[in-house]
Amino acid sequence: MKHLHGKFIAASLLLTSMILSPLQTHAELKSEVLHECRIGIMAHDTDINLWGASPSEKGIDFNGELIFTPGWEILGGIVRPNLGMSINSAGDTSYLYSGGLLEWDGGSGWFFDAGVGLSLNDSKGKDLGSNLLLRLALEVGHEIYECHRVSLIMDHISNANTADPNPGIDNIGLRYGYLF
């Protein structure tokens, strides 16, 4: 498990450097690969109980996510592939995730996202029944200035009742996004 934890740390450092290192203008940052980068903090394993998780872990999660291009129109929104991670500050469950993110434009700078995909956790903290889990996410946010956004996110990881136990983890937090 130490080896997996080291990979989580290396991945978090790489993602952080990718997000924070550019000091160029927005026009120079236009990307054929990236649509948006998001970073934030989340309350870990909360008792909001939206999807039936039972809280027992502590700390906060440092979250980073890359949202890629191209996007495909579906259900009145645009779906894009995503890749992210959440690193827990208390040494409890941390995870990498990937999947799809469906975004709807709410007008006047507002947006709403729904995400689904798979996550791979480091098996620290409570027994989630498997290292490979389903991840669901809901996010609402607002563009505050040109390419800068803020949002409220709620995400859930669990084995979707494919294994026992299935306590799940619900996180809620704030994120900053930069559109390319």
ZIQUINOR-V509838 format. One record per pair of residues at least 12 apart in sequence whose C-alpha atoms are under 10 Angstrom apart, sorted by the first residue. I is the first residue (numbers start at 0). GAP is how many residues later the second one is. Records with the same first field share a line. If there is no record, write none. Layout:
BEGIN
I=GAP, GAP
END
This chain:
BEGIN
0=121, 122, 123
1=120
2=119
3=117, 118, 119
4=82, 86, 89, 90, 116, 117, 118, 119
6=115
7=77, 78, 79, 86, 87, 88, 113, 114
8=78, 85
10=73, 74, 76, 85
11=50, 51, 52, 72, 73, 74, 75, 84
14=22, 24, 48, 49, 50, 51, 69, 70
15=21, 23, 47, 48, 49
17=19, 48
18=17, 18, 19, 20, 45, 46, 47, 158, 159
19=17, 19
25=120, 121, 152, 153, 154
26=153
27=152
28=150, 151
29=149, 150
30=37, 38, 148, 149
31=36, 37, 38, 148
32=33, 34, 35, 36, 37, 147
33=32, 33, 34, 35, 36, 46, 47, 48, 145, 146
34=31, 32, 33, 34, 35, 36, 45, 46, 47, 143, 144, 145
35=29, 30, 31, 32, 33, 46, 111, 112, 113, 141, 142, 143, 144
36=27, 28, 29, 30, 31, 45, 46, 47, 139, 140, 141, 142, 143
37=25, 26, 27, 28, 29, 46, 110, 111, 112, 113, 136, 137, 138, 139, 140, 141
38=23, 24, 25, 26, 27, 45, 46, 47, 111, 135, 136, 137, 138, 139
39=21, 22, 23, 24, 25, 46, 110, 111, 112, 113, 133, 134, 135, 136, 137
40=19, 20, 21, 22, 23, 45, 46, 47, 112, 130, 131, 132, 133, 134, 135
41=17, 18, 19, 20, 21, 44, 45, 46, 110, 111, 112, 113, 128, 129, 130, 131, 132, 133
42=15, 16, 17, 18, 19, 45, 111, 127, 128, 129, 130, 131
43=12, 13, 14, 15, 16, 17, 18, 42, 43, 44, 45, 46, 48, 49, 50, 111, 125, 126, 127, 128, 129
44=12, 13, 14, 15, 16, 47, 48, 110, 111, 112, 123, 124, 125, 126, 127
45=12, 14, 108, 123, 124, 125, 126
46=122, 123, 124, 125
47=106, 122, 123, 124
48=107, 119, 120, 121, 122
49=104, 105, 106, 120
50=85, 104, 105, 106, 107, 109, 116, 117, 118, 119
51=104, 106, 114, 115, 116, 117, 118
52=103, 104, 105, 113, 114, 115, 116, 117, 118
53=112, 113, 114, 115, 116
54=71, 112, 113, 114, 115, 116
55=36, 69, 70, 111, 113
56=31, 33, 34, 35, 36, 67, 68, 69, 112
57=30, 31, 32, 33, 34, 35, 67
58=28, 29, 30, 31, 32, 33, 34
59=26, 27, 28, 29, 30, 31, 32, 111, 112, 113
60=24, 25, 26, 27, 28, 29, 30, 31, 32, 33, 34, 110, 111, 112
61=23, 24, 25, 26, 27, 32, 111, 113
62=21, 22, 23, 24, 25, 31, 32, 33, 110, 111, 112
63=19, 20, 21, 22, 23, 32, 111, 112, 113
64=17, 18, 19, 20, 21, 31, 32, 33, 110, 112
65=15, 16, 17, 18, 19, 32, 111, 112
66=12, 13, 14, 15, 16, 17, 31, 32, 33, 34, 110, 112
67=12, 13, 14, 15, 32, 33, 112
68=12, 13
70=29, 30, 31, 32
71=30
72=29, 30, 31
73=28, 29, 30
74=27, 28, 29
75=26, 27, 28, 29
76=24, 25, 26, 27, 28, 29, 35, 36
77=22, 23, 24, 25, 26, 27, 35
78=21, 22, 23, 24, 25, 34, 35, 36
79=19, 20, 21, 22, 23, 35
80=17, 18, 19, 20, 21, 34, 35, 36
81=15, 16, 17, 18, 19, 33, 34, 35
82=13, 14, 15, 16, 17, 18, 34, 35, 36
83=12, 13, 14, 15, 35
84=12, 13, 34, 35, 36
85=35, 85
86=34, 35
87=36
89=35
90=31, 33, 34
91=30, 31, 32, 33, 34
92=28, 29, 30, 31, 32, 33, 34, 35, 76
93=25, 26, 27, 28, 29, 30, 31
94=24, 25, 26, 27, 28, 29, 36, 37, 38, 62
95=22, 23, 24, 25, 26, 36
96=19, 20, 21, 22, 23, 24, 35, 36, 37, 38, 60
97=17, 18, 19, 20, 21, 22, 36, 37
98=16, 17, 18, 19, 20, 35, 36, 37
99=14, 15, 16, 17, 18, 36
100=12, 13, 14, 15, 16, 35, 36, 37, 38
101=12, 13, 14, 36
102=12, 35, 36, 37
103=36
104=37
105=34, 35, 36
106=35
107=34, 35
108=32, 33, 34, 35, 36, 37, 40
109=30, 31, 32, 33, 34, 39, 40, 41
110=28, 29, 30, 31, 32, 38, 40
111=26, 27, 28, 29, 30, 39, 40, 41
112=24, 25, 26, 27, 28, 38, 40
113=22, 23, 24, 25, 26, 39, 40, 41
114=20, 21, 22, 23, 24, 40
115=18, 19, 20, 21, 22, 39, 40, 41
116=16, 17, 18, 19, 20, 40
117=14, 15, 16, 17, 18, 39, 40, 41
118=12, 13, 14, 15, 16, 17, 38, 39, 40
119=12, 13, 14, 15, 37
120=12, 36
125=39, 40, 41, 42, 43
126=37, 38, 39, 40, 41
127=29, 30, 31, 35, 36, 37, 38, 39, 40, 41
128=29, 30, 31, 32, 33, 34, 35, 36, 37, 38, 39
129=28, 29, 32, 33, 34, 35, 36
130=27, 28
131=25, 26, 27
132=23, 24, 25, 26, 27, 29, 30, 33, 35
133=22, 23, 24, 25, 26, 28, 34
134=20, 21, 22, 23, 24, 25, 33, 34, 35
135=18, 19, 20, 21, 22, 34
136=16, 17, 18, 19, 20, 33, 34, 35
137=14, 15, 16, 17, 18, 34
138=12, 13, 14, 15, 16, 33, 34, 35, 36
139=12, 13, 14, 34
140=12, 33, 34, 35, 36
141=34, 35
142=33, 34, 35, 36
143=33
144=33
145=32, 33
146=30, 31, 32, 33
147=28, 29, 30, 31, 32
148=26, 27, 28, 29, 30
149=24, 25, 26, 27, 28
150=22, 23, 24, 25, 26
151=20, 21, 22, 23, 24
152=18, 19, 20, 21, 22
153=16, 17, 18, 19, 20
154=14, 15, 16, 17, 18
155=12, 13, 14, 15, 16
156=12, 13, 14
157=12
END
